[in-house]
Amino acid sequence: MTQRFDLTGRVALVAGASRGIGEAIAHGLAQHGAKVVCSSRKQADCEKVAEAIRDAGGEAISAELHLGELSHHGKTVNMIEETYGRLDILINNGATNPYMGPSHEAPDSAYDKTFEVNVKGPYYLSSTAIPLMLKNGKGAIVNVASIDGIKPAQGRVIYGMTKAAVIAMTKGMAKEYGNHGIRVNALLPGFTDTKLASALKNAPGIQKFMDANLAISRMAQPEEMVGAVLYMVSDESSYFTGQGMVVDAGAII
Ligand SMILES: NC(=O)c1ccc[n+]([C@@H]2O[C@H](COP(=O)([O-])OP(=O)(O)OC[C@H]3O[C@@H](n4cnc5c(N)ncnc54)[C@H](OP(=O)(O)O)[C@@H]3O)[C@@H](O)[C@H]2O)c1
C-alpha cells in the first residue's frame, strides 16, 4: 500500500531553513523521504540543520542563498540541477520584518528591505526554479505568507503588505502553471514561537491578547506548521492549488 505523504526520491529546496519554521519544515520533508537543500544567508547555520537531518537518517545538503541577491538564486538552482538533476519542491519561507511601528514613522529603508526579501526574493526564486520543475512536468511550491497578509496587524503594515503580495503571487502562479503539473500554495502561520516573533512574545499583555483573540490561547511551535506543508507538497493534495492554509489557532474568527 502506498504510504501517504511519501516524498521519497523528491528534491526540495527550503529558503530560510537555518532556524524557526523553515528548519522544522526541512526536517519534516526529510522525515518523509525528500532530499533537502537547506538554504539561507548563513550557510554555516544551514549546514548544522542539514547535519542534524543526516544524523537522523535523512538526506540533506546546505547552500548560501540570500533572497535579495538574485545571482544566488540561479547559482543554487544550477547546483541542484547538477547535483540531483531535478527539483520537485520549493518552500519560499525566508522573510524579514525590520520595522514595527506606525506607518508614518517607517524609514524608506525598511520598506525597501522588506519588499526585497519577502516579495522580490520568492518571486524570483520561484521564477528561477520553475524551469527546472517544468523539465519533469511536476512540482509543488509553498510560499510561507502570514495571517498578516489577510488581516494586517497594527504596527506591521509593511510586513502585511508583503505577505498580501505573496498570497497574490501564489494565486497567479497557480493559474499559470497548474496545467503544467506545478501546484502553488501558501501557508499562513499565526503567532509562532521563533526569532521573528520574539519581540511580540515578550510584549506586555501578550497572554491577555492571546486569551481574547485565539481559540487556543498559546503560540504555535514551529513543528505545528509542518503537517500543512506536507499536505501541500505531497500527492495527497493533487487537486489543491492557488490556496492558502491558515494555521493560526482560530485567530480569524
Ligand atoms: N513566527 C511567526 O509568528 C510567523 C507568523 C506568520 C508568518 N511567519 C513567516 O514564517 C516564515 C519563517 O519565519 P520564522 O518565524 O521561522 O522566523 P525566523 O526564525 O526569524 O526565521 C527566518 C528565516 O528567514 C531567513 N532569512 C531572513 N532573511 C533572509 C534573506 N535575506 N535571505 C534568505 N533567508 C533569509 C533566516 O535565515 P538567515 O538569517 O540564516 O539568513 C531564517 O532562516 C517567514 O516567512 C515569516 O514571515 C512567521
The ligand as a Gaussian input file, in Angstrom:
#p B3LYP/6-31G(d) Opt

LIG

0 1
 N        6.832000      33.487000      13.672000
 C        5.625000      33.931000      13.368000
 O        4.817000      34.277000      14.248000
 C        5.198000      33.984000      11.915000
 C        3.858000      34.279000      11.647000
 C        3.434000      34.330000      10.330000
 C        4.319000      34.089000       9.310000
 N        5.635000      33.817000       9.596000
 C        6.515000      33.572000       8.454000
 O        7.190000      32.351000       8.626000
 C        8.412000      32.385000       7.891000
 C        9.547000      31.907000       8.767000
 O        9.724000      32.828000       9.828000
 P       10.131000      32.372000      11.299000
 O        9.049000      32.816000      12.177000
 O       10.565000      30.962000      11.306000
 O       11.356000      33.366000      11.579000
 P       12.883000      33.145000      11.905000
 O       13.079000      32.095000      12.925000
 O       13.412000      34.501000      12.172000
 O       13.463000      32.583000      10.525000
 C       13.547000      33.401000       9.390000
 C       14.305000      32.654000       8.320000
 O       14.396000      33.514000       7.169000
 C       15.745000      33.570000       6.761000
 N       16.040000      34.843000       6.128000
 C       15.882000      36.089000       6.626000
 N       16.308000      36.992000       5.737000
 C       16.749000      36.303000       4.650000
 C       17.306000      36.665000       3.412000
 N       17.527000      37.947000       3.075000
 N       17.651000      35.691000       2.538000
 C       17.454000      34.377000       2.852000
 N       16.933000      33.974000       4.012000
 C       16.575000      34.936000       4.899000
 C       16.550000      33.371000       8.036000
 O       17.841000      32.874000       7.706000
 P       19.256000      33.623000       7.899000
 O       19.116000      34.653000       8.965000
 O       20.151000      32.481000       8.264000
 O       19.547000      34.193000       6.534000
 C       15.720000      32.304000       8.736000
 O       16.066000      31.024000       8.267000
 C        8.554000      33.807000       7.370000
 O        8.114000      33.861000       6.032000
 C        7.617000      34.578000       8.265000
 O        7.170000      35.772000       7.664000
 C        6.079000      33.752000      10.860000

